[in-house]
């Protein structure tokens, strides 16, 4: 079961961090888009570390996978709204 926890922490954390990078780059109010992408990339590593720590905090694996899936789907929906619908 620890192998599954490591896989969820690493790949799920990477997916969460990359989706968070895109979301933050839309939200940050910099005039230069490169600055907002750079800052959101740096901040996403903190989110990835937080996700890894949360994965090993003793939470049930089934609950962890459901929560990670729901959060990633929510971030994907937000990114889809900003990219496709808002243009």
C-alpha positions as CSV (number, residue, x, y, z in Angstrom):
1,X,0.0,0.0,0.0
2,X,2.9,2.3,0.5
3,X,3.8,2.0,-3.2
4,X,0.4,3.2,-4.1
5,X,0.8,6.1,-1.7
6,X,4.1,7.0,-3.3
7,X,2.6,6.9,-6.8
8,X,-0.4,9.1,-5.7
9,X,1.9,11.5,-4.0
10,X,4.3,11.9,-6.9
11,X,2.1,11.7,-10.0
12,X,-1.0,13.2,-8.4
13,X,1.1,15.9,-6.8
14,X,2.7,16.7,-10.2
15,X,-0.7,16.9,-11.8
16,X,-2.0,19.1,-9.0
17,X,1.0,21.4,-9.2
18,X,0.9,21.7,-13.0
19,X,-2.9,22.5,-12.9
20,X,-2.2,25.0,-10.1
21,X,0.5,26.6,-12.2
22,X,-1.9,27.3,-15.0
23,X,-4.6,28.5,-12.6
24,X,-2.3,30.9,-10.8
25,X,-0.9,32.3,-14.0
26,X,-4.4,33.4,-15.0
27,X,-5.2,34.8,-11.6
28,X,-2.1,36.8,-10.8
29,X,-2.4,40.5,-11.7
30,X,1.0,41.2,-13.4
31,X,1.0,43.2,-16.5
32,X,3.8,41.0,-18.0
33,X,2.5,37.5,-18.5
34,X,6.0,36.0,-18.1
35,X,6.2,37.3,-14.6
36,X,3.0,35.7,-13.6
37,X,4.0,32.4,-15.2
38,X,7.4,32.5,-13.4
39,X,5.9,33.2,-10.0
40,X,3.1,30.6,-10.4
41,X,5.7,28.0,-11.4
42,X,7.8,28.7,-8.3
43,X,4.7,28.7,-6.0
44,X,3.5,25.4,-7.5
45,X,6.5,23.6,-6.0
46,X,5.2,24.6,-2.6
47,X,1.8,23.2,-3.5
48,X,3.5,20.0,-4.7
49,X,5.4,19.6,-1.4
50,X,2.2,20.3,0.5
51,X,0.5,17.6,-1.4
52,X,3.2,15.1,-0.8
53,X,3.2,15.9,3.0
54,X,-0.6,15.5,3.0
55,X,-0.3,12.2,1.2
56,X,1.8,10.8,3.9
57,X,-0.1,12.3,6.8
58,X,-2.0,9.1,7.6
59,X,-5.1,9.7,5.5
60,X,-6.8,6.6,4.0
61,X,-5.6,5.8,0.5
62,X,-9.1,5.6,-0.9
63,X,-10.0,9.0,0.6
64,X,-6.7,10.5,-0.7
65,X,-7.3,9.3,-4.2
66,X,-10.9,10.6,-4.2
67,X,-9.8,14.0,-2.9
68,X,-6.9,14.3,-5.3
69,X,-9.2,13.4,-8.2
70,X,-11.8,15.9,-7.3
71,X,-9.3,18.7,-6.7
72,X,-7.6,18.0,-10.0
73,X,-10.9,17.9,-11.9
74,X,-12.0,21.2,-10.3
75,X,-8.7,22.9,-11.3
76,X,-9.1,21.4,-14.8
77,X,-12.6,22.9,-15.1
78,X,-11.4,26.3,-13.9
79,X,-8.5,26.2,-16.5
80,X,-10.9,25.0,-19.2
81,X,-13.1,28.0,-18.4
82,X,-10.3,30.5,-18.6
83,X,-8.6,29.0,-21.7
84,X,-11.6,28.0,-23.9
85,X,-14.7,29.8,-22.8
86,X,-13.1,33.2,-21.9
87,X,-10.6,33.0,-24.7
